Amino acid sequence: MYIDKEYIEKSLLPNEEGSSEQEDSSAAFSGSYILDEYNDSPEDAFRKIERLLSVRDRSVNEITSRLQRDKYTERAITESVERALRCGYLDDARFADGFIRSKLRASKGINGIVRDLKAHGIDAYSIPEFPDAYIEEQGGQLENAIHLLKRKPPRAKNKRQAAYAKLIRNGFSSSIASSAVRSWLTECEEDMHFA
């Protein structure tokens, strides 16, 4: 059952005689507000897109999935997403650029970024100059990996293994992770000698 403003006014608000139709209708609100029907309004879907984008930028795939989860029809989703694309509200290239930059600033590895973008329906390698231009701008992957270990060092007994696992989880390649761990451990040993 779809509950809209008209239904609520008709069912709950008193009519001219002072009674509501709820008293007359045994089907009105049985304590359940579950919407079983899909929303077919492209305008409602577009307003939903505007609200979602007011929080942060999102990919087309993410918006589409959210509208499907919120039970909009395919027609409403298609029309509202096309309108958002025409207005410039949605732009996967812009989203990917910001996403890559923020992940690199957070010391995320290229493999992790590629994997995360794929979940958004975006092929990272279709982005011009990816990953070279981004890595140059944000510093090399090796420097980013070492910086991550310095900022958030592992606390396990086997520091080498824990550091390597941390870097792999953060999307660095195995060769970058190995080199970064070696450099980081060397720096740690030097710091211990001077302390």
Order of alpha helices (4+ residues) and beta strands (2+ residues): alpha-alpha-alpha-alpha-alpha-alpha-alpha-alpha-alpha-alpha-alpha
